[in-house]
Amino acid sequence: MGYQHLLFSMLLLLILSSFIQMAALGHTPSSTKLLYIVYMGERQHEDPDLVIASHHHMLSSVLGSKEEAVSSIVYSYKHGFSGFAAMLTESQADKIAEMPEVISVNPSRSVPLLTTRSWDYLDLGFEQPQPTGLLARGNFGDGIIIGVVDTGIWPESRSFDDHGYGPVPSRWKGTCEVGQNFTVNHCNRKIIGARWYAGGVDPSLIEGDYQSPRDSEGHGTHTASTAAGSLVSDASFHGLGAGTARGGAPRARLAIYKVCWAEAGCRDAAVLKAIDDAIHDGVDILSLSLGRLLHPIFPSIHAVAKGITVIFSGGNDGPVTQTIANDLPWAITVAASTIDRSFPTLLTLGDNRTVVGQSILYESTDGGFEELADGGSCSRDDLNSSDVVGKIVLCYQLAIASSSPPKRHFPRAAYNVQEAGGKGIIFAQYSANILDFIDVICNGTVCVFVDYEIGKQITDYVTNTRSPLVKVSLTQDMVGSGVMSPRVAAFSSRGPSILFPDLVKPDITAPGVLILAAVKDSYKFESGTSMSCPHVSGVAALLKAAHPQWSPAAIKSALVTTAHTANAYGFPIEAEGVPRKHADPFDFGGGHIDPNKAVDPGLIYDVDPEDYLKFFNCTYGPSTTCDLVDSRLYHLNLPSISIPDLKKTPLTVRRTVTNVGDTDSIYRAMGESPPGVNMVVEPSLLQFNASTTTHTFAVTFTPLQMVQGDFNFGSLTWIDDGKHAVRIPIAVRVIIHDSFSDTS
């Protein structure tokens, strides 16, 4: 995709988004019909046909006839919950919203989409004669079905070869929908089902896409192969990242739900319908690498209630705080972090000095020296005042670093250099990995990233040299302990949650930077929480295979409580940003995923789905159904604690842990109190045996100073004889006044 086309697509999506937002606010003619989602809660009838009939009857009472009701409904939600999506005017939607059986009526929005080495990095490798750890205990995910809600699938990819697979699980109730360039033969024993959803989408926005489950964009193929791709030897991106590509659960089956379109985005109504279908079809894991959904709450809580682990990407709006997306108590929300791989690219200056940048430069150039020009900020004005035609252009302007993040400034600078006739660009930036941009933006132009320190050295050379030159060598792979990792990616969205400040979100971080996975018939690097999400989905599939009886909450607990907060050298994990800092729970939740520890967590924090529904009814459901004395989410039995408003009076929360380790064991509490807070755990010793498998304990927080403060962080770890360390993150903010703005 060329840069101009990319800009046009972004502009088109922006215009569409603006229109939808205006519609949501009522800025449309009263006669205009929009797609509305009508949510009615738990399914009212066992027979799905009766559910649909009830939808038609309700709608006909507003529209005047059953025929008009049938033609207006785009989707009926009938498996995990009751509701429908229909084309309605604003006044019709208002009338439906007044009906007693209706919980909510909202316009359907369109939301954006949010990838060899990463699985070895997570110690889920095949390097041993016989794999051990979670990969072996989970039997490579065999028997588990992962539902991927995304842009579809490219079935011919080698990652979806079903050679050696047994029959499709007998419990599978899904289907293989056909369409453009997609037949029933494109499903196999790997891709066991595929559906696509075009209802309510303007046909002009999808006419360039396949009207079928086939993936034209590549995003869904990439995420599906990351979660459960079969083993593919000799995969690489033009020789870079070479190795065996595979998914985390390479023997798991895939169910594909195409709800996203390259130009039209992902409609809320379609996502709801896909999740409703997935509940019926029999998936075990749902992987959703999607942006912030307006209505993910309704279907996802019902999926979890049916025993399905739901995993969302956390969003790509970091490093700004309070940007975390899909921040739901019952789902796993994933941040993105780096792995131990970098792509050093050698720059040789005309005086034979060498400096090292980062690039994805795989096409051979003439290998000689090129003229080097100083392009300043590489704005059009700066380039017009310089002779850059046929030269490599240095873009260095420290003054704009704080106001122009690399991911925003680099595409403009690259386009300006190309437009001005430059042969390449050396782009100085603060440390942030945006290498996945290169293939789309640079379009064959040489592009190399350096930090400001290296940029200053190159600037000094250009300034003090009459005819500055530079030679750019091809990119090399660097893998292993020499690369400091993991780091939370700069783009990864951060907490705290605006929707639910009583939660620690995200829950965990996983590899999401320059992940090599399938795109159509080849393999490409992609970055984003879209890539970290299927890493957790693959691990969750292995955990489900190893522990079939575990609930979604148990799987989430095992992942969070065994995550690590330090790298292989014992240094605290860092979070990229301005400045780079030690990561905290609002950057990475419990920490970086550690699959082999998660299979044997020792203790788990389990949650009855009914408890989720109780809290849901007290927040988003009708208030008359709230039967909790205290509906604060920090009372849920989550593997974390967030108290956003601790006052002078001590506050006590309780948690219950279940022993899933050795039958006879003793755990002792090791607490790290948040600064400015006294934390007491009672009891501080838990003893388990054959008859006592659960214990409840209380954690009491008391402020040491009364001040209108900010969140501070601590942790609580239960330790046995050295085999297990069950750690949960804690965030506490002391306040004096309610609803006090933190803006200074």
C-alpha positions in Angstrom: 0.0 0.0 0.0 1.5 3.3 -1.0 1.8 6.3 1.3 -0.8 8.4 -0.5 -3.2 5.5 -0.5 -2.6 5.0 3.2 -3.3 8.7 3.9 -6.5 8.5 1.8 -7.6 5.4 3.7 -6.9 7.0 7.1 -8.8 10.1 6.0 -11.7 8.1 4.8 -11.9 6.2 8.1 -11.7 9.5 10.0 -14.6 10.9 8.0 -16.6 7.8 8.6 -15.8 7.7 12.3 -16.8 11.4 12.6 -20.1 10.6 10.9 -20.8 7.7 13.2 -19.9 9.7 16.3 -22.2 12.5 15.1 -25.0 10.0 14.6 -24.4 8.7 18.1 -24.9 12.2 19.4 -28.0 12.7 17.4 -26.6 14.9 14.7 -28.5 13.2 11.9 -31.9 13.8 10.3 -34.7 12.2 12.3 -35.6 10.1 9.2 -32.1 8.7 8.7 -31.7 5.1 9.6 -28.6 3.9 11.4 -27.5 0.5 12.6 -28.5 0.2 16.3 -27.7 -2.6 18.8 -30.6 -3.6 21.1 -29.3 -5.6 24.1 -31.8 -7.6 26.2 -29.5 -9.6 28.5 -29.7 -13.3 29.2 -31.4 -15.4 26.6 -35.1 -15.6 27.3 -35.9 -18.8 25.5 -34.1 -22.1 25.0 -35.1 -22.4 21.4 -33.1 -19.9 19.2 -36.0 -19.7 16.8 -38.2 -18.4 19.6 -35.6 -15.8 20.4 -35.7 -14.5 16.9 -39.5 -14.6 16.9 -39.5 -12.4 20.0 -37.2 -9.9 18.3 -39.5 -9.7 15.3 -42.5 -9.3 17.5 -40.9 -6.5 19.5 -39.7 -4.6 16.5 -43.0 -5.0 14.6 -44.8 -3.2 17.4 -42.6 -0.2 16.7 -42.3 -0.4 12.9 -45.9 -1.4 12.3 -45.5 -4.7 10.5 -43.6 -8.0 10.8 -42.4 -7.7 7.2 -40.7 -4.4 8.0 -39.3 -5.8 11.2 -37.7 -8.8 9.4 -36.2 -6.6 6.7 -34.8 -4.1 9.3 -33.0 -6.7 11.5 -29.4 -7.2 10.4 -28.3 -9.7 13.2 -30.2 -11.6 15.8 -28.2 -12.5 18.9 -29.7 -15.8 20.2 -27.0 -18.1 21.7 -25.2 -16.5 24.6 -27.5 -13.6 25.1 -30.6 -12.0 23.6 -30.7 -8.9 21.4 -30.5 -7.8 17.8 -29.0 -5.2 15.5 -31.4 -3.3 13.2 -31.6 -0.4 10.9 -33.7 2.2 12.8 -34.4 5.9 13.0 -33.5 7.7 16.1 -37.1 8.0 17.2 -37.6 4.3 16.6 -34.6 3.5 18.7 -35.9 5.7 21.5 -39.2 3.9 21.6 -37.5 0.5 21.8 -35.2 1.8 24.6 -38.4 2.5 26.7 -39.5 -1.1 26.6 -39.1 -2.8 30.0 -37.2 -5.9 28.6 -34.6 -3.8 26.9 -31.4 -3.0 28.8 -29.7 -0.7 26.2 -30.0 0.7 22.7 -26.9 2.1 21.1 -25.7 2.9 17.6 -23.1 0.4 16.2 -19.7 2.0 15.8 -16.8 1.0 13.6 -13.5 0.4 15.4 -10.0 -0.1 14.0 -7.8 -3.1 13.9 -5.2 -3.0 16.4 2.9 -11.0 15.0 9.5 -17.3 14.9 11.5 -15.9 17.6 8.9 -14.9 20.1 7.9 -18.5 21.1 11.5 -19.4 21.7 11.8 -16.3 23.7 8.9 -17.5 25.9 10.7 -20.8 26.4 8.1 -22.7 24.4 10.7 -23.9 21.9 11.3 -27.1 19.9 15.0 -27.1 20.4 15.0 -30.1 22.7 14.7 -33.6 21.3 11.3 -33.7 23.1 9.6 -30.4 24.1 9.0 -30.0 27.8 7.1 -27.6 30.0 3.7 -26.2 29.0 4.1 -27.1 25.4 4.3 -30.8 26.3 1.8 -30.7 29.1 -0.7 -28.9 26.9 0.0 -31.4 24.1 0.7 -28.5 21.7 -2.9 -27.3 22.2 -4.4 -30.4 20.5 -8.2 -30.6 21.0 -8.6 -26.8 21.8 -10.5 -24.5 19.5 -9.4 -20.9 19.2 -11.9 -18.5 17.8 -10.2 -15.5 16.0 -12.4 -12.5 15.5 -10.6 -10.4 12.9 -10.2 -9.8 9.1 -10.5 -13.4 8.0 -8.0 -16.0 6.9 -5.7 -16.8 3.9 -6.3 -20.5 3.9 -3.5 -21.4 1.5 -0.8 -20.2 3.9 1.5 -23.0 5.0 0.7 -22.0 8.6 -2.7 -23.6 8.2 -1.6 -27.0 6.8 -3.6 -29.7 8.4 -1.2 -32.6 7.6 -1.2 -35.1 10.5 -4.3 -33.7 12.2 -7.0 -36.0 13.5 -10.8 -35.5 12.9 -12.5 -32.3 13.7 -13.6 -32.4 17.4 -17.1 -33.9 17.6 -18.3 -31.1 19.8 -17.8 -28.5 17.1 -21.1 -27.1 15.9 -19.8 -24.3 13.6 -19.9 -24.0 9.9 -17.7 -23.1 6.9 -19.5 -20.3 5.1 -18.6 -19.9 1.4 -18.2 -16.7 -0.7 -15.9 -15.0 -3.1 -12.7 -17.1 -3.6 -13.6 -19.2 -0.6 -15.2 -22.7 -0.8 -15.9 -25.4 1.8 -12.7 -27.0 0.7 -10.8 -24.1 2.2 -11.8 -25.3 5.6 -9.9 -28.3 6.8 -8.8 -30.1 10.0 -6.9 -26.9 11.0 -9.4 -24.2 9.9 -12.5 -26.1 11.1 -14.9 -23.2 10.6 -15.2 -19.8 9.0 -17.9 -17.1 9.0 -18.1 -13.6 7.6 -20.3 -10.6 8.5 -21.1 -7.8 6.1 -24.5 -6.9 7.5 -25.1 -3.2 8.0 -21.9 -2.2 6.2 -22.0 0.2 3.3 -21.4 -2.1 0.2 -19.2 0.6 -1.3 -16.7 0.3 1.6 -16.2 -3.5 1.1 -16.4 -3.8 -2.7 -12.6 -4.1 -2.9 -12.5 -6.8 -0.3 -13.4 -10.5 -0.6 -17.0 -11.1 0.1 -16.1 -14.2 2.1 -14.0 -15.3 5.0 -10.9 -14.7 2.9 -8.5 -12.1 4.3 -7.4 -9.4 1.9 -5.8 -7.2 4.6 -3.5 -9.7 6.3 -4.2 -8.8 9.9 -6.4 -11.8 10.7 -4.1 -14.3 9.0 -1.2 -12.9 11.0 -3.0 -13.1 14.4 -4.4 -16.6 13.7 -1.0 -18.0 12.7 0.6 -16.4 15.8 -1.9 -18.1 18.1 -2.1 -21.5 16.5 -0.1 -21.7 13.2 1.3 -25.1 12.2 5.1 -25.4 12.0 6.6 -23.8 8.9 10.3 -24.2 8.3 12.5 -21.6 6.6 10.1 -18.7 7.1 11.5 -15.2 7.0 10.9 -11.7 5.8 13.3 -11.4 2.8 15.8 -13.3 4.8 15.4 -11.4 8.1 14.0 -13.2 11.2 14.7 -16.6 9.5 13.6 -19.7 11.3 10.6 -21.9 11.9 7.3 -20.0 12.1 4.7 -21.4 14.4 1.9 -20.6 16.7 1.9 -20.9 20.5 -0.5 -23.8 20.3 0.4 -25.3 17.0 -2.0 -28.2 17.2 -5.0 -26.2 18.2 -7.9 -25.8 15.8 -9.0 -22.4 14.4 -12.5 -21.0 14.0 -12.4 -17.8 11.9 -14.9 -14.9 12.3 -14.4 -12.2 9.7 -15.9 -9.0 11.2 -13.3 -6.5 10.0 -12.8 -4.9 6.6 -9.8 -3.0 5.2 -11.8 0.2 4.6 -14.9 -0.2 6.8 -13.2 -1.2 10.0 -15.0 -3.5 12.5 -18.6 -2.9 13.2 -19.7 -3.4 16.8 -22.9 -5.2 15.7 -20.8 -7.8 13.7 -18.4 -8.4 16.6 -21.4 -9.1 18.9 -22.8 -11.5 16.3 -19.4 -13.3 15.9 -19.1 -13.8 19.6 -22.7 -15.0 19.9 -22.0 -17.5 17.1 -18.7 -18.6 18.7 -20.6 -19.4 21.9 -22.9 -21.6 19.9 -20.1 -23.1 17.8 -18.1 -24.4 20.8 -14.8 -22.4 20.9 -12.6 -22.6 24.0 -10.7 -19.4 23.5 -11.7 -16.1 21.9 -8.9 -13.9 20.5 -9.9 -10.3 19.6 -7.1 -8.1 18.3 -9.5 -5.2 17.9 -9.5 -1.6 19.0 -11.7 0.0 21.7 -15.1 -1.6 21.3 -18.2 0.4 22.5 -20.2 -2.7 23.3 -17.8 -5.6 24.0 -19.3 -6.0 27.5 -22.5 -7.6 26.4 -21.3 -10.6 24.5 -17.9 -11.1 26.3 -19.4 -11.6 29.7 -21.8 -14.2 28.4 -18.9 -16.0 26.6 -16.9 -16.1 29.9 -20.0 -17.4 31.7 -20.0 -20.3 29.2 -16.4 -21.1 30.0 -14.8 -19.4 27.1 -11.6 -17.4 27.9 -11.8 -14.0 26.2 -8.6 -12.2 25.3 -8.5 -8.6 24.0 -5.7 -6.4 22.8 -5.2 -3.4 25.1 -4.8 -0.8 22.3 -2.0 1.1 20.6 -2.4 4.6 22.1 0.6 4.6 24.5 2.6 5.8 26.1 -0.1 8.1 27.2 -1.8 7.1 30.5 -5.6 6.3 30.7 -5.7 5.0 27.2 -6.2 1.3 27.9 -8.9 -0.3 25.8 -11.2 -3.3 26.3 -10.7 -3.0 30.1 -13.2 -5.5 31.3 -13.0 -7.4 34.6 -13.8 -10.8 33.1 -11.5 -10.5 30.0 -7.7 -10.7 29.7 -6.4 -7.4 28.4 -3.0 -7.6 26.9 -0.2 -5.0 26.6 2.7 -5.3 24.1 6.4 -5.7 24.7 9.6 -6.3 22.8 11.6 -9.6 22.4 15.4 -10.2 22.3 15.7 -9.4 18.7 16.9 -6.2 17.0 17.9 -5.2 13.5 21.1 -3.2 13.5 22.0 -1.4 10.3 25.5 0.0 9.9 26.1 3.6 8.7 29.6 4.4 7.5 30.3 8.2 7.3 32.6 9.7 4.7 35.4 10.0 7.4 35.1 6.2 8.0 33.4 6.6 11.3 30.7 4.0 11.8 27.4 4.4 13.7 24.6 1.9 14.1 20.9 2.5 13.5 17.9 0.2 13.1 16.2 -0.7 9.8 14.6 -3.4 7.8 16.8 -2.9 4.7 16.9 -6.2 2.8 17.2 -5.1 -0.9 20.8 -4.6 -2.1 21.9 -1.2 -3.0 25.1 -0.4 -4.9 26.9 -0.6 -1.6 28.8 2.6 -2.1 28.9 6.0 -0.5 26.0 8.4 -1.2 25.7 12.2 -0.7 24.3 13.1 2.7 22.2 16.2 3.3 20.9 17.9 6.5 17.1 18.1 6.1 16.4 19.7 9.5 12.9 18.6 10.7 12.3 17.4 7.1 9.3 19.7 6.8 8.5 20.9 3.3 9.9 24.3 4.1 13.2 22.8 5.5 13.6 20.6 2.5 12.8 23.4 0.0 15.7 25.4 1.4 18.1 22.5 0.9 19.4 20.5 -2.1 18.3 17.0 -1.3 17.7 15.5 -4.7 19.4 12.1 -5.0 20.8 12.3 -1.5 20.3 10.5 1.8 18.6 13.0 4.1 19.1 13.4 7.8 16.0 14.4 9.7 17.0 15.7 13.1 15.0 18.3 15.1 15.2 17.7 18.8 12.9 20.7 19.5 9.8 18.9 18.2 10.4 15.6 20.0 8.0 16.2 22.8 5.1 17.3 20.5 5.6 15.0 17.6 5.9 11.3 18.4 8.0 9.2 15.9 5.0 7.2 14.7 3.2 10.5 13.7 6.2 12.5 12.5 8.1 9.8 10.6 5.5 9.2 7.9 5.2 12.9 7.1 9.0 13.3 7.0 9.4 10.2 4.8 6.8 11.4 2.4 8.3 14.9 2.2 11.8 13.5 1.5 10.4 11.3 -1.2 8.4 14.2 -2.7 11.6 16.3 -2.7 13.5 13.7 -4.6 15.6 12.3 -1.7 17.1 8.9 -2.1 16.7 7.9 1.6 16.2 9.1 5.1 18.1 8.8 8.4 15.4 9.7 11.0 16.5 10.7 14.5 13.9 10.0 17.2 13.6 9.2 20.9 13.7 5.5 21.6 10.6 3.9 20.2 10.4 0.9 17.9 8.5 1.7 14.7 10.4 -0.5 12.3 7.2 -2.2 11.1 6.3 1.1 9.4 9.2 0.9 7.0 7.8 -1.6 4.5 4.6 0.5 4.1 6.0 4.0 4.3 9.4 3.8 2.7 8.2 2.2 -0.5 11.7 1.1 -1.6 13.4 4.2 -0.2 16.3 3.7 2.3 15.1 4.4 5.8 17.2 4.1 9.0 16.2 5.1 12.5 18.8 6.5 15.0 18.4 8.0 18.4 19.1 11.7 19.1 22.6 11.0 20.4 23.6 9.3 17.1 21.7 11.9 15.2 23.8 14.7 16.8 27.0 12.9 15.8 25.8 12.8 12.2 24.7 16.4 12.3 28.1 17.5 13.5 29.7 15.5 10.7 27.5 17.1 8.1 28.0 20.6 9.5 31.8 20.3 9.5 32.3 18.5 6.2 32.3 20.2 2.7 30.9 17.1 0.9 29.4 14.7 3.5 28.9 11.1 2.4 27.3 8.0 4.0 27.1 4.3 3.1 24.2 2.3 4.4 24.8 -1.4 4.8 22.1 -4.1 4.7 20.3 -4.9 7.9 21.5 -7.7 10.1 19.7 -9.8 12.7 20.8 -9.7 16.3 19.2 -12.2 18.7 19.8 -13.2 22.2 21.0 -11.9 25.6 22.8 -8.9 24.1 19.4 -7.3 23.4 17.9 -5.7 26.5 14.4 -7.1 26.7 11.5 -7.2 27.4 10.4 -3.6 27.3 6.8 -2.4 27.2 6.4 -0.9 23.7 5.9 2.9 23.5 2.7 2.3 21.5 1.2 0.0 24.1 -1.8 1.6 25.8 -1.5 2.3 29.5 -3.8 2.4 32.5 -5.4 3.3 34.8 -8.8 2.4 33.3 -11.2 5.3 33.0 -14.2 3.0 32.7 -13.2 0.9 35.7 -10.6 2.6 37.9 -11.1 -0.2 40.4 -9.2 -2.5 38.1 -5.5 -3.0 37.3 -5.4 -2.9 33.5 -3.8 -4.2 31.4 -3.6 -7.6 32.9 -0.3 -8.8 31.4 2.2 -8.0 28.6 3.4 -10.4 25.9 5.5 -10.1 22.7 4.0 -7.6 20.3 6.9 -5.9 18.5 8.1 -7.0 15.1 6.5 -10.4 15.3 7.0 -12.6 12.2 3.8 -14.4 11.1 1.8 -15.3 8.0 0.3 -12.7 5.7 -1.2 -14.2 2.6 1.4 -16.6 1.1 4.4 -15.0 2.8 5.6 -13.9 6.2 5.8 -10.3 7.5 6.8 -8.4 10.6 4.0 -6.6 12.4 3.8 -4.7 15.7 0.9 -3.9 18.0 -1.1 -5.2 20.9 -2.9 -7.0 18.0 0.2 -9.2 17.9 0.6 -9.6 21.7 -3.1 -10.7 22.1 -2.7 -13.9 20.1 0.4 -14.8 22.0 -1.7 -14.9 25.2 -4.4 -16.7 23.2 -2.0 -19.4 22.3 -0.7 -19.8 25.8 -4.3 -19.9 27.1 -5.1 -22.7 24.7 -2.1 -24.7 26.1 -3.3 -24.1 29.7 -6.8 -25.1 28.8 -5.5 -28.3 27.3 -3.3 -29.0 30.3 -6.1 -28.1 32.8 -9.5 -28.7 31.0 -11.4 -28.0 34.2 -9.9 -24.5 34.7 -12.3 -21.6 34.3 -11.4 -18.5 32.4 -10.7 -16.8 35.7 -8.3 -19.6 36.7 -6.4 -19.2 33.4 -6.2 -15.5 33.9 -5.1 -15.9 37.4 -2.3 -18.4 36.5 -1.0 -16.0 33.8 -1.1 -12.9 36.0 0.3 -14.4 39.2 3.3 -16.1 37.5 4.3 -13.2 35.3 7.8 -11.7 35.8 8.6 -8.1 36.5 12.4 -8.4 35.9 14.4 -9.4 32.8 16.8 -12.3 32.5 19.5 -10.2 34.2 17.3 -9.3 37.2 16.8 -5.7 36.0 13.3 -4.2 36.3 11.4 -4.4 33.1 11.3 -0.9 31.4 8.5 0.8 29.6 9.3 2.9 26.5 8.2 6.5 26.5 9.4 10.0 27.2 11.3 9.3 29.3 11.8 5.5 29.5 11.0 4.3 33.0 10.5 1.2 35.1 7.3 -0.4 34.2 4.4 -0.4 36.7 1.1 -2.3 36.8 -0.6 0.2 34.6 2.0 -0.5 31.9 2.1 -4.3 32.1 -0.4 -5.5 34.8 1.1 -8.5 36.6 4.2 -8.4 34.3 5.6 -10.3 31.3 4.0 -13.6 30.5 5.8 -16.7 31.7 4.0 -19.7 30.2 5.9 -22.5 31.8 5.3 -21.1 35.3 1.7 -20.5 34.5 1.0 -24.2 34.0 1.8 -24.7 37.7 0.9 -21.5 39.6 0.4 -23.1 43.0 -2.7 -21.0 43.9 -5.4 -19.4 41.7 -7.9 -16.6 42.3 -11.1 -18.1 40.8 -14.3 -16.2 40.1 -17.8 -17.6 39.7 -19.2 -16.1 36.5 -22.3 -15.2 38.5 -20.2 -12.8 40.4 -19.2 -11.1 37.2 -22.9 -10.8 36.2 -23.8 -9.4 39.6 -21.2 -6.6 39.2 -22.3 -6.1 35.6 -25.9 -5.6 36.7 -24.8 -3.0 39.2 -22.9 -1.0 36.6 -24.3 -1.5 33.1 -27.4 -3.5 33.8 -30.8 -2.2 35.0 -30.3 -0.8 38.5 -33.3 -2.7 39.8 -31.4 -5.9 39.4 -28.4 -4.9 41.5 -28.4 -6.9 44.7 -24.9 -6.1 46.0 -24.4 -4.1 49.2 -21.0 -2.9 47.8 -20.6 -3.1 44.1 -17.0 -1.8 44.0 -15.0 -4.0 41.6 -12.1 -4.3 44.0 -14.3 -6.7 45.9 -14.2 -9.1 43.0 -11.8 -12.1 43.5 -9.4 -10.8 40.9 -5.6 -11.5 40.8 -5.0 -7.8 41.4 -6.2 -4.9 43.6 -6.8 -1.3 42.6 -8.2 1.2 45.1 -8.5 4.6 43.4 -10.0 6.5 46.4 -8.5 5.4 49.7 -9.5 7.8 52.4 -8.7 8.2 56.1 -10.8 5.2 57.2 -9.0 1.9 56.6 -10.4 -0.1 53.7 -10.4 -4.0 53.7 -10.8 -6.2 50.7 -10.9 -10.0 50.7 -9.6 -12.6 48.4 -10.0 -16.4 48.1 -7.3 -18.6 46.8 -7.6 -22.2 45.7 -4.7 -24.6 45.9 -3.9 -26.3 42.6 -0.4 -27.3 43.6 0.9 -29.8 46.1 -1.9 -31.2 48.3 -0.1 -30.4 51.5 1.4 -27.0 51.4 2.0 -23.9 53.5 2.1 -20.4 52.0 3.3 -17.2 53.7 2.4 -13.7 52.7 5.1 -11.3 51.5 3.7 -7.9 51.1 5.2 -4.8 49.4 3.0 -1.9 50.5 2.5 1.0 48.1 4.4 4.1 49.3 2.4 6.1 51.8 0.1 3.2 52.6 0.2 0.6 55.4 -0.9 -2.8 54.2 -1.8 -5.7 56.6 -2.6 -9.2 55.4 -4.6 -11.5 57.7 -4.0 -14.3 58.1 -0.5 -14.2 56.8 -0.1 -17.9 56.7 -2.3 -20.3 54.7 -2.1 -24.1 55.2 -3.6 -26.5 52.7 -4.3 -30.2 52.8 -6.6 -32.8 51.3 -9.7 -31.4 53.1 -8.8 -27.7 53.0 -8.2 -26.6 49.4 -9.3 -22.9 49.7 -8.6 -20.0 52.0 -9.9 -16.5 52.3 -7.7 -13.7 53.6 -8.2 -10.0 54.2 -6.0 -7.1 53.0 -6.4 -3.8 54.9 -5.1 -0.6 53.6 -4.6 2.5 55.7 -3.1 5.8 54.5 0.0 7.0 56.3 -0.4 10.6 55.1 -3.6 12.3 54.0 -2.9 14.0 50.7 -4.7 14.3 47.4 -2.3 11.9 45.7 -1.6 9.7 42.7 -1.5 6.0 42.3 1.3 4.2 44.0 2.1 0.6 43.5 2.9 -2.5 45.6 2.3 -6.2 45.5 1.3 -9.2 47.5 3.1 -12.6 47.0 2.2 -15.9 48.6 5.3 -18.1 48.9 5.5 -21.8 49.7 8.7 -23.8 50.2 10.3 -22.1 47.2 8.5 -23.8 44.4 5.8 -21.2 43.9 5.6 -17.4 44.2 2.0 -16.3 43.6 2.2 -12.5 43.1 -0.6 -10.0 42.4 -0.1 -6.3 41.6 -1.6 -3.6 43.8 -2.4 0.0 43.0 -3.6 2.5 45.6 -4.4 6.2 45.3 -5.0 8.2 48.6 -7.5 11.1 48.3 -9.1 13.7 50.5 -11.9 14.9 48.2 -14.1 12.8 45.9 -14.2 13.8 42.2 -11.1 16.0 42.6 -9.5 16.8 39.3 -5.8 15.8 39.1 -5.1 18.4 36.4 -2.7 21.1 37.7 
